[in-house]
C-alpha cells in the first residue's frame, strides 16, 4: 500500500483549497492596501479621503444604467459560482464498474458492487475486524477503493493493517490484474457493549 501525502478520497480538494487560498489572499491584499493607504504611505491626501471616493461616486452617477447592469451581472455570476460550488461538493460520488478489454471486440465488465462485496468479505475475515464497508469510487480509468473497518476491542492494529495491506488489497489487485489500486482506509473502533450495574 503506498503512503501518499495527498488524500485520494476527498473530491475536488485541490479546487476547494485553491478557491479558499485565492479568497484569503485577495482579502489580505485588500486589507493591506487599505491599511497602507490609511496610514498615509501613498500620500496624506489619499489617506484622508472618504471611503466612498467622490470622483467614483460622480462617475457612477453619470453612468448609473451601466453600473447597475454591471453590478447585477456580477451578483448573478457570483451566485451561480456559489451554487455550482455547493452542488459540486454535495453531489453523490460516482461508483464505477471496471471494464477490461482483450484487445479485440470482447469486453469484461466487473461491477463495482461485485468488487466491493469481494473485498468486504475478505476484509471481514481478517482477525480483529468486526465489520467492513467497501466502495469502488473514482473514474473508470482511475478506480480506487474506499474501505471502512470497524475494529473489535483489543484488536492489534499493526497486525490488522499488515494483513489488510499484504493479503486483502494485494489479492484485490491480483484478481483485477492491476498493478496499482489506490485505497483509502478508515478505521473505527467498534462500540463497547454497555454493562448494566445492578
Backbone as CSV, one residue per row, in Angstrom:
resi,resn,N_x,N_y,N_z,CA_x,CA_y,CA_z,C_x,C_y,C_z
1,UNK,0.864,-1.175,0.000,0.000,0.000,0.000,0.903,1.229,0.000
2,UNK,0.681,2.104,-0.926,1.519,3.296,-0.996,1.053,4.320,0.020
3,UNK,2.003,4.956,0.662,1.692,6.032,1.614,1.737,7.330,0.848
4,UNK,0.609,7.818,0.422,0.566,9.031,-0.370,0.309,10.221,0.526
5,UNK,1.034,11.307,0.263,0.837,12.511,1.054,-0.491,13.158,0.715
6,UNK,-0.930,13.010,-0.515,-2.143,13.684,-0.942,-3.331,12.767,-0.758
7,UNK,-4.385,13.160,-0.045,-5.525,12.288,0.162,-6.185,11.941,-1.163
8,UNK,-6.640,10.685,-1.292,-7.271,10.277,-2.533,-8.770,10.143,-2.382
9,UNK,-9.281,10.380,-1.200,-10.707,10.171,-1.006,-11.489,11.467,-0.938
10,UNK,-10.821,12.585,-0.998,-11.521,13.856,-0.903,-11.691,14.417,-2.291
11,UNK,-12.980,14.599,-2.702,-13.251,15.073,-4.046,-13.033,16.563,-4.142
12,UNK,-12.363,16.952,-5.220,-12.162,18.358,-5.547,-11.440,19.121,-4.439
13,UNK,-10.602,18.435,-3.692,-9.927,19.120,-2.597,-8.986,20.195,-3.121
14,UNK,-8.258,19.901,-4.213,-7.331,20.893,-4.760,-8.092,22.136,-5.218
15,UNK,-9.248,21.915,-5.852,-10.056,23.046,-6.319,-10.561,23.861,-5.136
16,UNK,-11.067,23.204,-4.109,-11.588,23.914,-2.943,-10.477,24.683,-2.229
17,UNK,-9.313,24.070,-2.111,-8.199,24.768,-1.472,-7.774,25.978,-2.285
18,UNK,-7.768,25.829,-3.610,-7.381,26.965,-4.458,-8.351,28.127,-4.286
19,UNK,-9.652,27.822,-4.206,-10.650,28.884,-4.032,-10.472,29.571,-2.686
20,UNK,-10.280,28.777,-1.633,-10.131,29.351,-0.293,-8.858,30.188,-0.198
21,UNK,-7.753,29.653,-0.734,-6.497,30.406,-0.707,-6.606,31.695,-1.512
22,UNK,-7.258,31.629,-2.673,-7.397,32.839,-3.505,-8.227,33.894,-2.795
23,UNK,-9.352,33.466,-2.198,-10.201,34.424,-1.485,-9.464,35.018,-0.290
24,UNK,-8.747,34.179,0.449,-7.986,34.682,1.599,-6.876,35.624,1.192
25,UNK,-6.162,35.281,0.115,-5.087,36.144,-0.365,-5.625,37.482,-0.847
26,UNK,-6.764,37.446,-1.541,-7.386,38.684,-2.007,-7.791,39.570,-0.825
27,UNK,-8.364,38.957,0.213,-8.766,39.722,1.396,-7.555,40.334,2.092
28,UNK,-6.457,39.576,2.185,-5.248,40.095,2.817,-4.675,41.266,2.024
29,UNK,-4.655,41.126,0.694,-4.122,42.206,-0.150,-4.964,43.470,-0.014
30,UNK,-6.299,43.313,-0.050,-7.186,44.476,0.079,-6.999,45.138,1.441
31,UNK,-6.932,44.328,2.482,-6.724,44.883,3.822,-5.387,45.578,3.959
32,UNK,-4.335,45.002,3.362,-3.014,45.610,3.433,-2.971,46.943,2.688
33,UNK,-3.567,46.970,1.490,-3.602,48.216,0.724,-4.401,49.285,1.469
34,UNK,-5.534,48.881,2.050,-6.347,49.841,2.803,-5.580,50.376,4.017
35,UNK,-4.864,49.494,4.714,-4.101,49.934,5.891,-2.973,50.882,5.501
36,UNK,-2.264,50.548,4.432,-1.168,51.409,3.994,-1.678,52.757,3.487
37,UNK,-2.826,52.731,2.798,-3.405,53.993,2.326,-3.846,54.849,3.503
38,UNK,-4.495,54.234,4.482,-4.945,54.968,5.659,-3.802,55.527,6.483
39,UNK,-2.653,54.854,6.473,-1.505,55.348,7.236,-0.772,56.478,6.528
40,UNK,-1.171,56.772,5.296,-0.566,57.882,4.569,0.631,57.512,3.736
41,UNK,0.887,56.219,3.517,2.035,55.805,2.729,1.933,56.284,1.282
42,UNK,0.723,56.304,0.749,0.522,56.746,-0.632,0.155,58.232,-0.707
43,UNK,0.407,58.943,0.352,0.111,60.368,0.393,-0.928,60.671,1.454
44,UNK,-0.764,61.814,2.117,-1.690,62.187,3.190,-3.080,62.445,2.634
45,UNK,-3.141,63.027,1.451,-4.449,63.338,0.869,-5.256,62.066,0.624
46,UNK,-4.590,61.027,0.073,-5.308,59.767,-0.181,-5.759,59.119,1.130
47,UNK,-4.954,59.244,2.165,-5.326,58.641,3.434,-6.502,59.321,4.097
48,UNK,-6.722,60.603,3.795,-7.827,61.336,4.425,-9.090,61.353,3.576
49,UNK,-9.000,60.830,2.391,-10.190,60.829,1.528,-11.231,59.868,2.093
50,UNK,-12.508,60.135,1.891,-13.552,59.219,2.367,-13.483,57.884,1.624
51,UNK,-14.060,56.871,2.267,-14.047,55.534,1.673,-14.780,55.521,0.340
52,UNK,-15.920,56.186,0.277,-16.649,56.326,-0.983,-16.061,57.527,-1.709
53,UNK,-15.182,57.251,-2.647,-14.470,58.296,-3.375,-15.461,59.195,-4.117
54,UNK,-15.432,60.526,-3.896,-16.359,61.424,-4.603,-16.232,61.333,-6.123
55,UNK,-15.001,61.150,-6.633,-14.835,61.012,-8.081,-15.520,59.751,-8.594
56,UNK,-15.383,58.654,-7.822,-16.047,57.410,-8.223,-17.556,57.560,-8.146
57,UNK,-18.054,58.252,-7.095,-19.498,58.454,-6.977,-20.025,59.320,-8.120
58,UNK,-19.256,60.341,-8.506,-19.665,61.169,-9.646,-19.728,60.346,-10.931
59,UNK,-18.728,59.481,-11.106,-18.709,58.649,-12.317,-19.898,57.696,-12.335
60,UNK,-20.191,57.086,-11.148,-21.339,56.181,-11.071,-22.640,56.933,-11.320
61,UNK,-22.710,58.200,-10.873,-23.917,58.990,-11.113,-24.137,59.275,-12.584
62,UNK,-23.078,59.508,-13.310,-23.219,59.791,-14.746,-23.397,58.526,-15.574
63,UNK,-23.013,57.362,-15.030,-23.149,56.082,-15.752,-23.988,55.113,-14.919
64,UNK,-25.104,55.598,-14.416,-25.906,54.788,-13.491,-26.432,53.515,-14.143
65,UNK,-26.920,53.597,-15.359,-27.504,52.409,-16.016,-26.455,51.324,-16.219
66,UNK,-25.287,51.710,-16.748,-24.232,50.720,-16.983,-23.693,50.137,-15.689
67,UNK,-23.523,50.984,-14.663,-23.021,50.490,-13.379,-24.013,49.544,-12.725
68,UNK,-25.310,49.876,-12.829,-26.326,48.985,-12.250,-26.355,47.642,-12.947
69,UNK,-26.274,47.659,-14.296,-26.260,46.398,-15.045,-25.026,45.564,-14.700
70,UNK,-23.866,46.229,-14.564,-22.640,45.506,-14.209,-22.735,44.906,-12.813
71,UNK,-23.338,45.650,-11.878,-23.488,45.132,-10.510,-24.417,43.916,-10.485
72,UNK,-25.526,44.002,-11.235,-26.465,42.869,-11.283,-25.800,41.655,-11.919
73,UNK,-25.078,41.875,-13.013,-24.401,40.767,-13.683,-23.352,40.128,-12.774
74,UNK,-22.592,40.972,-12.058,-21.600,40.441,-11.125,-22.264,39.624,-10.016
75,UNK,-23.370,40.125,-9.496,-24.095,39.382,-8.458,-24.607,38.048,-8.957
76,UNK,-25.144,38.028,-10.181,-25.639,36.770,-10.750,-24.504,35.778,-10.967
77,UNK,-23.362,36.267,-11.448,-22.211,35.380,-11.660,-21.695,34.809,-10.344
78,UNK,-21.620,35.644,-9.317,-21.169,35.151,-8.011,-22.153,34.146,-7.422
79,UNK,-23.464,34.411,-7.602,-24.472,33.467,-7.116,-24.361,32.133,-7.837
80,UNK,-24.196,32.173,-9.164,-24.055,30.939,-9.938,-22.796,30.178,-9.526
81,UNK,-21.700,30.899,-9.307,-20.460,30.246,-8.886,-20.620,29.596,-7.507
82,UNK,-21.305,30.287,-6.591,-21.529,29.717,-5.265,-22.407,28.481,-5.299
83,UNK,-23.510,28.545,-6.077,-24.388,27.373,-6.203,-23.660,26.206,-6.866
84,UNK,-22.841,26.528,-7.883,-22.077,25.466,-8.536,-21.109,24.794,-7.580
85,UNK,-20.459,25.596,-6.727,-19.526,25.029,-5.755,-20.255,24.136,-4.745
86,UNK,-21.436,24.580,-4.302,-22.213,23.767,-3.348,-22.646,22.453,-3.987
87,UNK,-23.143,22.519,-5.216,-23.569,21.294,-5.906,-22.397,20.359,-6.155
88,UNK,-21.223,20.924,-6.454,-20.037,20.097,-6.679,-19.649,19.338,-5.424
89,UNK,-19.753,19.997,-4.278,-19.375,19.343,-3.025,-20.417,18.316,-2.596
90,UNK,-21.700,18.610,-2.843,-22.775,17.741,-2.350,-23.162,16.619,-3.312
91,UNK,-22.627,16.617,-4.531,-23.055,15.604,-5.492,-22.648,14.216,-5.003
92,UNK,-23.462,13.202,-5.285,-23.091,11.846,-4.864,-21.874,11.366,-5.644
93,UNK,-21.044,10.610,-4.947,-19.826,10.135,-5.591,-20.155,9.015,-6.561
94,UNK,-19.496,9.027,-7.696,-19.780,8.080,-8.765,-19.169,6.723,-8.439
95,UNK,-19.990,5.671,-8.469,-19.498,4.307,-8.288,-19.196,3.744,-9.672
96,UNK,-17.994,3.234,-9.855,-17.570,2.844,-11.193,-17.454,1.335,-11.331
97,UNK,-17.863,0.846,-12.491,-17.618,-0.542,-12.863,-16.265,-0.606,-13.562
98,UNK,-15.592,-1.733,-13.419,-14.283,-1.909,-14.039,-14.454,-2.624,-15.371
99,UNK,-13.894,-2.054,-16.419,-14.027,-2.601,-17.768,-12.657,-3.078,-18.227
100,UNK,-12.608,-4.331,-18.673,-11.369,-4.918,-19.171,-11.581,-5.338,-20.616
101,UNK,-10.645,-4.981,-21.490,-10.709,-5.336,-22.906,-9.563,-6.280,-23.235
102,UNK,-9.827,-7.231,-24.148,-8.785,-8.183,-24.545,-8.048,-7.751,-25.801
103,UNK,-8.258,-6.522,-26.213,-7.618,-6.039,-27.423,-8.477,-6.207,-28.654
104,UNK,-9.509,-7.021,-28.569,-10.422,-7.218,-29.694,-11.751,-6.551,-29.428
105,UNK,-12.826,-7.288,-29.701,-14.167,-6.737,-29.504,-14.784,-7.181,-28.186
106,UNK,-14.118,-8.079,-27.479,-14.679,-8.610,-26.234,-14.361,-7.683,-25.070
107,UNK,-15.353,-7.471,-24.231,-15.193,-6.657,-23.033,-15.674,-7.447,-21.829
108,UNK,-14.957,-7.308,-20.742,-15.380,-7.896,-19.471,-15.661,-6.753,-18.519
109,UNK,-16.885,-6.721,-17.992,-17.281,-5.669,-17.065,-17.477,-6.292,-15.690
110,UNK,-16.709,-5.805,-14.727,-16.857,-6.237,-13.336,-17.540,-5.095,-12.594
111,UNK,-18.721,-5.361,-12.061,-19.487,-4.289,-11.429,-18.820,-3.844,-10.134
112,UNK,-19.057,-2.598,-9.806,-18.490,-2.032,-8.581,-18.991,-2.783,-7.354
113,UNK,-20.264,-3.192,-7.378,-20.813,-3.908,-6.222,-20.158,-5.272,-6.044
114,UNK,-19.809,-5.952,-7.159,-19.151,-7.255,-7.048,-17.756,-7.110,-6.450
115,UNK,-17.001,-6.108,-6.908,-15.669,-5.874,-6.355,-15.760,-5.506,-4.879
116,UNK,-16.712,-4.601,-4.560,-16.857,-4.159,-3.172,-17.243,-5.322,-2.267
117,UNK,-18.132,-6.203,-2.738,-18.565,-7.330,-1.911,-17.418,-8.310,-1.681
118,UNK,-16.615,-8.558,-2.708,-15.487,-9.481,-2.565,-14.453,-8.929,-1.585
119,UNK,-14.121,-7.663,-1.714,-13.138,-7.060,-0.801,-13.709,-6.992,0.610
120,UNK,-15.021,-6.705,0.732,-15.645,-6.635,2.057,-15.560,-7.985,2.772
121,UNK,-15.916,-9.061,2.047,-15.879,-10.396,2.653,-14.446,-10.760,3.054
122,UNK,-13.488,-10.411,2.214,-12.089,-10.698,2.524,-11.626,-9.902,3.741
123,UNK,-12.039,-8.635,3.821,-11.621,-7.800,4.954,-12.252,-8.274,6.256
124,UNK,-13.502,-8.713,6.201,-14.169,-9.180,7.425,-13.597,-10.489,7.925
125,UNK,-12.861,-11.212,7.068,-12.199,-12.444,7.516,-10.895,-12.151,8.253
126,UNK,-10.492,-10.888,8.281,-9.271,-10.505,8.988,-9.512,-10.541,10.495
127,UNK,-8.662,-11.201,11.259,-8.841,-11.221,12.715,-8.791,-9.806,13.294
128,UNK,-9.763,-9.509,14.149,-9.834,-8.190,14.768,-10.778,-7.239,14.072
129,UNK,-11.307,-7.633,12.905,-12.244,-6.779,12.169,-13.660,-7.283,12.407
130,UNK,-14.520,-6.409,12.915,-15.911,-6.794,13.169,-16.761,-6.642,11.919
131,UNK,-16.645,-5.493,11.257,-17.433,-5.221,10.047,-16.579,-4.441,9.076
132,UNK,-16.954,-4.516,7.812,-16.245,-3.742,6.790,-17.257,-3.211,5.794
133,UNK,-17.007,-1.998,5.330,-17.787,-1.411,4.241,-16.803,-1.005,3.160
134,UNK,-17.126,-1.356,1.921,-16.213,-1.098,0.810,-16.995,-0.483,-0.331
135,UNK,-16.404,0.494,-0.994,-16.992,1.100,-2.183,-15.889,1.312,-3.208
136,UNK,-16.236,1.111,-4.474,-15.322,1.408,-5.578,-15.731,2.764,-6.129
137,UNK,-14.848,3.734,-6.048,-15.163,5.103,-6.452,-14.113,5.579,-7.444
138,UNK,-14.259,6.824,-7.888,-13.303,7.392,-8.823,-13.849,7.392,-10.231
139,UNK,-12.999,7.046,-11.168,-13.393,7.004,-12.572,-13.026,5.647,-13.150
140,UNK,-13.508,5.386,-14.367,-13.224,4.093,-14.998,-11.718,3.938,-15.216
141,UNK,-11.051,5.023,-15.567,-9.611,4.943,-15.807,-8.806,4.931,-14.507
142,UNK,-9.345,5.553,-13.470,-8.609,5.626,-12.202,-9.521,5.212,-11.044
143,UNK,-9.868,3.920,-10.973,-10.715,3.479,-9.851,-9.901,3.423,-8.565
144,UNK,-10.607,3.541,-7.453,-9.951,3.413,-6.159,-10.956,2.828,-5.171
145,UNK,-10.435,2.305,-4.104,-11.273,1.682,-3.076,-11.400,2.603,-1.883
146,UNK,-12.587,2.622,-1.315,-12.791,3.280,-0.026,-13.238,2.184,0.939
147,UNK,-12.414,1.949,1.949,-12.653,0.856,2.897,-12.839,1.451,4.290
148,UNK,-13.912,1.060,4.950,-14.151,1.455,6.345,-14.216,0.190,7.182
149,UNK,-13.315,0.078,8.145,-13.249,-1.105,9.003,-13.677,-0.748,10.415
150,UNK,-14.574,-1.555,10.963,-14.930,-1.441,12.376,-14.142,-2.502,13.122
151,UNK,-13.285,-2.081,14.025,-12.380,-2.998,14.712,-12.973,-3.454,16.030
152,UNK,-12.701,-4.705,16.369,-13.117,-5.226,17.658,-12.222,-4.672,18.755
153,UNK,-12.779,-4.594,19.943,-11.990,-4.113,21.075,-10.842,-5.077,21.343
154,UNK,-9.646,-4.528,21.521,-8.482,-5.357,21.808,-7.757,-5.847,20.570
155,UNK,-8.239,-5.468,19.377,-7.561,-5.893,18.159,-6.199,-5.234,18.021
156,UNK,-5.261,-5.973,17.436,-3.899,-5.468,17.266,-3.839,-4.687,15.949
157,UNK,-3.775,-3.361,16.051,-3.847,-2.511,14.871,-2.718,-2.765,13.862
158,UNK,-1.447,-2.876,14.278,-0.403,-3.147,13.281,-0.622,-4.459,12.529
159,UNK,-1.100,-5.490,13.228,-1.349,-6.776,12.577,-2.506,-6.659,11.593
160,UNK,-3.570,-5.958,12.008,-4.723,-5.777,11.115,-4.309,-4.991,9.873
161,UNK,-3.529,-3.945,10.076,-3.087,-3.110,8.949,-2.224,-3.909,7.978
162,UNK,-1.276,-4.702,8.529,-0.406,-5.508,7.666,-1.204,-6.552,6.908
163,UNK,-2.167,-7.184,7.573,-2.992,-8.192,6.910,-3.843,-7.568,5.816
164,UNK,-4.385,-6.385,6.084,-5.193,-5.699,5.081,-4.346,-5.345,3.859
165,UNK,-3.133,-4.858,4.111,-2.261,-4.440,3.010,-1.738,-5.630,2.225
166,UNK,-1.198,-6.618,2.931,-0.496,-7.710,2.266,-1.414,-8.817,1.777
167,UNK,-2.612,-8.924,2.338,-3.497,-10.001,1.914,-4.714,-9.472,1.155
168,UNK,-5.506,-8.614,1.802,-6.780,-8.208,1.215,-6.576,-7.346,-0.035
169,UNK,-5.820,-6.264,0.120,-5.648,-5.352,-1.013,-4.770,-5.955,-2.099
170,UNK,-3.771,-6.719,-1.709,-2.926,-7.365,-2.708,-3.722,-8.401,-3.499
171,UNK,-4.602,-9.133,-2.828,-5.452,-10.098,-3.538,-6.403,-9.384,-4.492
172,UNK,-6.928,-8.237,-4.078,-7.805,-7.476,-4.969,-7.048,-7.011,-6.197
173,UNK,-5.807,-6.539,-6.028,-5.008,-6.100,-7.177,-4.716,-7.265,-8.118
174,UNK,-4.346,-8.400,-7.553,-4.043,-9.563,-8.398,-5.287,-10.049,-9.125
175,UNK,-6.410,-10.091,-8.431,-7.647,-10.574,-9.054,-8.081,-9.687,-10.207
176,UNK,-7.892,-8.375,-10.050,-8.296,-7.444,-11.095,-7.218,-7.247,-12.149
177,UNK,-6.027,-7.772,-11.888,-4.960,-7.665,-12.862,-4.424,-6.260,-13.022
178,UNK,-4.425,-5.499,-11.927,-3.912,-4.133,-11.986,-2.708,-4.030,-11.066
179,UNK,-1.747,-3.205,-11.478,-0.547,-3.029,-10.664,-0.793,-2.084,-9.503
180,UNK,-1.663,-1.097,-9.727,-1.931,-0.087,-8.698,-3.431,0.007,-8.492
181,UNK,-3.861,-0.102,-7.257,-5.264,0.090,-6.890,-5.281,0.923,-5.611
182,UNK,-5.326,2.259,-5.745,-5.296,3.102,-4.541,-6.470,2.791,-3.620
183,UNK,-6.229,2.900,-2.346,-7.276,2.625,-1.361,-7.165,3.623,-0.217
184,UNK,-8.322,4.081,0.217,-8.414,4.904,1.420,-9.045,4.048,2.501
185,UNK,-8.391,3.949,3.642,-8.864,3.078,4.716,-9.209,3.930,5.930
186,UNK,-10.448,3.814,6.385,-10.902,4.470,7.609,-11.076,3.388,8.676
187,UNK,-10.525,3.634,9.840,-10.619,2.673,10.939,-11.528,3.228,12.022
188,UNK,-12.514,2.447,12.424,-13.426,2.808,13.512,-13.346,1.748,14.583
189,UNK,-13.345,2.181,15.834,-13.416,1.245,16.939,-14.856,0.855,17.161
190,UNK,-15.110,-0.433,17.248,-16.467,-0.901,17.458,-16.935,-0.464,18.839
191,UNK,-18.212,-0.143,18.936,-18.769,0.305,20.222,-18.707,-0.824,21.231
192,UNK,-18.271,-0.494,22.426,-18.214,-1.485,23.500,-19.595,-1.615,24.114
193,UNK,-20.126,-2.858,24.206,-21.459,-3.018,24.791,-21.528,-2.491,26.223
194,UNK,-22.595,-1.798,26.508,-22.759,-1.223,27.853,-22.982,-2.322,28.889
195,UNK,-22.379,-2.141,30.041,-22.507,-3.114,31.122,-23.491,-2.534,32.137
196,UNK,-24.565,-3.286,32.388,-25.568,-2.812,33.350,-25.154,-3.219,34.755
197,UNK,-25.141,-2.237,35.630,-24.785,-2.496,37.032,-26.064,-2.616,37.838
198,UNK,-26.187,-3.730,38.526,-27.426,-3.917,39.313,-27.151,-3.691,40.784
